[in-house]
Amino acid sequence: MITASNIVKSAWKIALAKPSLVEKIVREILKAEKAAYESKGESSPECNRIVCGHAIDSFFRFYEKIKNKKPVTDFVKRQINNPRSSVAKKAEKFVKKFELN
């Protein structure tokens, strides 16, 4: 989970440096939502929630460069109901900032 988390939260740097890769980066980050993470040898939904929070942070930084925004907006809106309150707050901030209501 730590490796995935670090990749997701830093992907925005690549997206800004290499605009031709933006859509591919988006597709790869979105996979994190359905990924299975383990902690101490057991499945960890909490790890998944953390990675989703990093995904929102990353998308926040390059959202305006994304051509096909619908998958991202759908993802962010789903995270408003994330049981991890910090992730839900990030999603709400994102929705407000980019006027996705």
C-alpha positions as CSV (number, residue, x, y, z in Angstrom):
1,M,0.0,0.0,0.0
2,I,2.8,2.4,0.7
3,T,4.2,2.1,-2.8
4,A,0.8,2.5,-4.4
5,S,0.1,5.5,-2.1
6,N,3.4,7.2,-3.0
7,I,2.8,6.7,-6.7
8,V,-0.8,8.0,-6.6
9,K,0.0,11.0,-4.6
10,S,3.0,12.0,-6.9
11,A,1.4,11.2,-10.2
12,W,0.2,14.8,-10.7
13,K,3.9,15.8,-11.2
14,I,4.2,13.5,-14.2
15,A,0.8,14.7,-15.5
16,L,1.9,18.3,-15.5
17,A,5.3,17.6,-17.0
18,K,4.0,15.2,-19.6
19,P,0.5,16.4,-20.7
20,S,0.3,13.6,-23.3
21,L,0.1,11.1,-20.5
22,V,-2.7,12.7,-18.5
23,E,-5.5,10.4,-19.6
24,K,-3.4,7.3,-19.1
25,I,-2.4,8.5,-15.6
26,V,-6.1,9.1,-14.8
27,R,-7.0,5.6,-15.8
28,E,-4.2,4.1,-13.7
29,I,-5.0,6.2,-10.6
30,L,-8.7,5.2,-10.8
31,K,-7.7,1.6,-10.5
32,A,-6.6,2.3,-7.0
33,E,-10.3,2.5,-5.8
34,K,-10.8,-1.2,-6.6
35,A,-7.4,-2.5,-5.6
36,A,-7.0,-4.9,-2.7
37,Y,-4.5,-3.8,-0.1
38,E,-3.1,-5.7,2.8
39,S,-1.9,-4.7,6.2
40,K,-0.2,-7.3,8.4
41,G,-1.2,-10.0,6.0
42,E,-4.9,-9.2,6.1
43,S,-7.2,-7.4,3.7
44,S,-7.4,-3.7,4.7
45,P,-10.2,-1.5,3.5
46,E,-8.7,1.3,5.5
47,C,-5.6,1.2,3.2
48,N,-7.9,1.5,0.2
49,R,-9.5,4.6,1.8
50,I,-6.1,6.2,2.3
51,V,-5.1,5.6,-1.3
52,C,-8.4,7.1,-2.5
53,G,-7.6,10.2,-0.5
54,H,-4.2,10.5,-2.2
55,A,-5.9,10.1,-5.5
56,I,-8.2,13.1,-4.8
57,D,-5.1,15.2,-3.8
58,S,-3.4,14.2,-7.1
59,F,-6.5,14.9,-9.3
60,F,-6.9,18.2,-7.5
61,R,-3.5,19.4,-8.9
62,F,-4.2,18.5,-12.5
63,Y,-7.9,18.3,-12.9
64,E,-8.0,21.1,-15.4
65,K,-5.7,19.2,-17.7
66,I,-8.0,16.2,-17.8
67,K,-10.1,15.9,-21.0
68,N,-12.5,13.1,-19.9
69,K,-13.4,14.4,-16.5
70,K,-16.5,12.3,-15.9
71,P,-14.7,9.2,-14.5
72,V,-12.8,11.5,-12.1
73,T,-15.8,13.4,-11.0
74,D,-17.8,10.2,-10.5
75,F,-14.9,8.8,-8.4
76,V,-14.6,12.0,-6.3
77,K,-18.4,12.1,-5.7
78,R,-18.3,8.5,-4.5
79,Q,-15.6,9.5,-2.0
80,I,-17.9,12.0,-0.3
81,N,-19.4,8.9,1.4
82,N,-15.9,7.5,2.3
83,P,-15.9,6.3,6.0
84,R,-12.6,8.0,6.5
85,S,-13.6,11.5,7.4
86,S,-10.4,13.1,6.0
87,V,-11.1,11.6,2.6
88,A,-14.7,12.6,2.6
89,K,-13.6,16.2,3.4
90,K,-11.1,16.2,0.5
91,A,-13.9,15.0,-1.8
92,E,-16.2,17.8,-0.6
93,K,-13.5,20.4,-1.1
94,F,-12.9,19.1,-4.6
95,V,-16.6,19.2,-5.5
96,K,-16.8,22.7,-4.2
97,K,-13.6,24.0,-5.9
98,F,-14.5,22.6,-9.3
99,E,-18.3,23.3,-9.0
100,L,-19.3,19.7,-9.6
101,N,-22.7,19.9,-7.9
